[in-house]
């Protein structure tokens, strides 16, 4: 049986949650060599997508992002509703869906599923697999697995709650500024969805993009312009060409935004967000006006010096600005937008991001249609 105090010490490490869960799974495998896989999927808008996978039978799927609709009639929905764990002693007994066939092909033979539930809301599921049938029918083993699943669930509940509190703090500031901010709230929603779509497409060929990266860019892309709250109204709402002095002030919104992120983080405990996650949002806020050719702001970074999350948000932001109507411009057609983007491919934009956009233009237009601007009297200024 597990040494529970040992698992607790591992779970309490000051590390990224991915590293902690990885350590927990490796330790669990030392006690139970038949354990073969631990994965976590999280719920978002009636869909589930993977956040973490550790698989002793395959080293090729760790960064593979998958998503599926959580239908009301599916077994996962029933688990979420009943809050009961599910044990499958032989995966061959389940309907031969694509995920089940994939597990069987790798050599996984049994499974344990537990909901991640907190305050009447289901956040996702923990899946644990073994390479032998009937593995979870042993009561001593089952006690260990239940404890491991609960530890992992608690870690993810803590992560989600920290993210939620952090987002709430940023949103309060964003909403305070939004009374002045010329961009619509729909623009912010679209930014998260465009950025997520680009990242998902690029994940097939770019190993830098993990499932955690995709979850994070969806959460934090909408805050890219949070620093605009410190820009004076006469500049923020200007419909004329900026003077050099006005342009310099407007350009500072990326630096103001980073300062604001740091201010919010300072209000929380040091471990409110892991270093990687905090840096992720700061990269978006500070660097989304860099250019691929090094002629952007504020640091003149070029190519891969620019954090990938910022390169993605840059393209999503320009796409949405061009295709949207503003007081000083009409909405461009998709063809006009793509001609502009192609013209600046490799200079303003990362060619890898541009290729992903071209593959997803129809999806972008669907997002645009679903979340059309609802403009307030000043909302057309941007």
N, C-alpha and C positions, 0 to 999 in steps of 0.2 A: 504493500500500500504506500501511497504518497507520504512523504514527510511534509505535512501541511505548513509547518513553520518555514520550511525551505521554499516552498512555492510562494508563500506570502512575502518572503524577502525579495524574491525575484519580481513579483508583481509591484512591489513598492519602490523599484529602482527609479532614479531620476533620468529616464531615457524616453525616447520616442516610443509611442505605443506599439508600433510595428516591431521594434527591437525587443520590447518586453514580451509580447505575445510569442515572438519567435523563440525567445529564451524559455518561456513556459512550455512550449510544445517540445523543444529538444529535451528538457528535463523530464517531461511526461513520458517521452519515448524511451528514456533510460529505464524507467520503472516498468513500462509496458511496450516492449519492442514491436508488438503487432500494430500499434497505432501508426497510421500511414498518412493522415492528412488532417489539418485543422484549417477551417476557413470561416470568415465572417462576412456576411452581406448586410448592407444597411438599406433601410426603406426611405424612399423619397418620391412623393407625388404618385402613390400607387404603383411604384416600381421598386424592384430590389436590384442592387448592384454590389459586386464584390469589393471589399475594402482590403482584405488580407487573405492570403493563401500561403500555407506552408505544406509542401507535399514531399514525402520521402521517396515517392515512386516516380517523380518527374521534377526536373529542375527547369522546365521550359514554360511553366504556366504562372510563375509568380507575379509577373507584371501584366498578365492578360486581363483585360477589363471585359466583364460581361454584364448584361442588364436584361431583365425580363419583367413583364407586367405581372403584378401580383393580383391575380383574378380572385374574386370572392369565393369561387368554388374550388380553388386549388388547395392542396394539402397544407401549404405554408400558411394560408389564411386561416385554416382551421386550427393550426397550432397557435397562431397569434391570438385567436379568439378564446381558445380553451386554456391557454397558458400552460399546457402540458408538454412535456418533452416527448419526442418520438424516437423509438428504437426500431430499426430495421435490421433483423439478424441476417438477412440475405438480400442483397440489392437486386438479385435476379428476380425476386418476387414482386418488384415494382414495375409499373408500366415502362416500356423501353423508350423513354424520352431521350432527347439528345444529351442532356446533362448526365443522366443515369448511365447511358451507354458509354459516355466518356470516362466516367469513374470506373466502370467495369473493365474497360479496355486498359486502363492504367494498372489495374490489379486491386482496386478497393472492393471489398466484399460485404461490408456491413457499415451501418451508420447510426449516429446519435445526433439529434437536432434539438436545440433549445432556443426559445425566443429570448430576445433582449427586450425586456419590458420594464417600464418605469413610469409611475404616475399615470396609469391608465392609457399609456401610449406604447405601441410596439415600435422599437427603433430598428429591429433587424433580427438576425438569427446567427447562432453559432452552430457550425457543422463539424462533427468529428467523425473520421472514418478509420476503419481498421482493415488490415489485409487478410483477415480470417473471418469466416462466418461465425455467428453466435458469440462474437467477442463480448458484446455488451449484455449478454444474458447472465454472466457471472456477477453476483451481487456485490462482491468486494471490488471488482473492477468498476462496476456501475457507480459505486460511491465515489471512487476516485474521479471518474469522468464527469459526474455531476458537479463535483467540487471545482474541477478545471473549467468547465463551462460557465459556472457561476463567477469565477474569478475573471474570466475573459469578458463576460457580460458586464460586470461591474466596471472594468477598465473602460469599456466603450461607452457606458452610460456617463462616466465621469468626463470622457472626452467630449461627448455630444453636449453635455451641460456646460462645460467650459467654453466650447465654441458658441453655444447659444448665448451665454452671458456676454461674451466678447462682442458678438454680432449685435446684441441689443444695445450695448454701450455705443458702438459705432453708429447704429441706426438712429439712436437719439440725436447724436450730433449731426448725422446726415439729414434728419428730418428738420432739425433746427435750421440748418442751412438750406433745406429744400424749399422753404418759404421764399428764399431769395434765389435759389438755384434755377437756372433757366431750363435745365434738362428734365424731362418727364420721368416719373417713376417707372413707366413702361420701358424707357431706355435702359434703366438699371436692370430690370428683369431680363431684357433681351441680351444684355452684356453677359450675364451669367450663363445663359443658354447658348449663345454663340460660342463663347469661350470653351464651354464644356464640349460642344460638338466638335470644334477644331481639335481639342486635346484627345478626344476619343478616337478620331480618325488618325491622328498622328501616332497614337499609341501602338498601332499595328507595325510601325517601322522604326519608332524611336524608343529605345530602351530607357530613356530618361523619364518617360511618362509612365508612371505607375497608377494603379487604381486610386491611391491616396492623392496623387497629383490631380486627378480628374475631379475627385470630390472637393478638393481645396479650391480649385479654380472656379468651380460652380459657386462656392460660398463667397469668395472674396473678389472676383472680378467686378461685381456691382459697386464696390467701394473705391474704384480706381481714381475717381475725381473728388474724393472727400475733402481734399485740401482747398477746393474752390470756396469753401465757406469763409475763408479769410481774404478773398478778393473783393475790393471795394465795388459797390453797386454800379458806379459810373463806368467801370471797366467791364464787369461781368455782364451788364445789360447793353453794352455798346453795340450799335448796329453799323458803325463805320469802321474804317481801317484804323487799327491801333497805331498810336505813335510808338516810337522806339521805347520810351519810358513805360507806356502802358503794356506793351508786349512783354517787357522784362518783368513787370509785376505779375501778369497773367502766367508767365512761365514758371513763376515760383510756386504755383499751386501743387506741384509734385513734391517739393520740399516741405511745404506746409502740411501736406497730407502725411508724409512720413513722420513729421514731428507729432502730429495728432495721434497716429498709431502708437508711438512711443509713450505719449501722455496717457492713453487709455491703458496700455499694458502696465504702466507704473501704478495704476490704481488697483491692480489685481496682485495676488500672490505671485511670486516668481515662477511658479509652475502652472500658471493659468493656461498658457499655451506652450507647447514645446518650442525650442529655439527654431527648428526647421519650419514650423507652421507660422510663427511670428515673422520670420524672415521672408516667407513666401508672400504674405500680403504686403510687406514693405517693398519687396521687389516690384510688385504690380504697381503700387502707388507711386513709387519714385521713378520707375523706368519706362512707363508706358508711352512716353514721348521721345524715347531714344529712336534712332534710325539705324537700319541694318548697315548703312555705309559709314556710320560713325559721326554723322553730322547732326545728331539730335541732342536732346537735353534730358537731364541736367549735367550728365557726366561725359557725353561724347563717346559712349561705349559703342562697339561695333560687333556685328556677327554674333558669335557665341559668347562674347563677353556680356551681352545683354541676357539676363535670365530668361529662360524659355517661357515662363509664365507671362512675363512682360511682353515678349514678342507676339504671343498669341493675343493678348488683350489689345495691343496696338492695332492689329489688323481688325479685330472685332469692332473696336471703337470707331475707326475710320469708316469701315463699311456702314455702320449704323448711322453715322453722321451724314454721310453722303446720300444715303437712300431715304433720309428723313427730311421733311419740310421744315424750314426755319424761316424766321421773319425776313431774313436777308437772302434766302435762296429757295428755289423750288426743290421738291424731292427729285433726285436723279433716278433715271430708269436703271434696272439691273444691268443692262448692257453698258450704259455710261459708267456705272460704278466699276464694273469689271475691267473696262478699258483703262480707267484711271489706275486701278490696282495693278494691272499688268504693266502699265507704263512705269510704275514705281517698284516693280518687283525686283528685289535685289539691291535697291537703293534705300527706300523707306521700309520695305517689308521683307521678312524672312521668306525666301522662296518655298521652304517646306510648309510654312503656314498658308501661303497663297495656293499651293497645290491642294491642300486640305480644304480650303474654301471652295475651290472650283469643283471638288468632288461633292460638296454639300450645299451648293447654291440653292437647290430646291428646298432643302431643309431650312436654310436660313430664311428664305422667303415665307415658308410656313410659319416660322417663329415670328417673323415680322407681322404677318397677317393676324396671328393669334393674339399678339400683344401690341396692338396699334396704340399710338399716342392718344391719351385723353388730356387735352391741353387746358391748362388754366390760362387766365388772361396774359400772363407773362411767359407761358411755357414755350412759346415758339422762339424765344431768344436762346441761342446757344453758340 
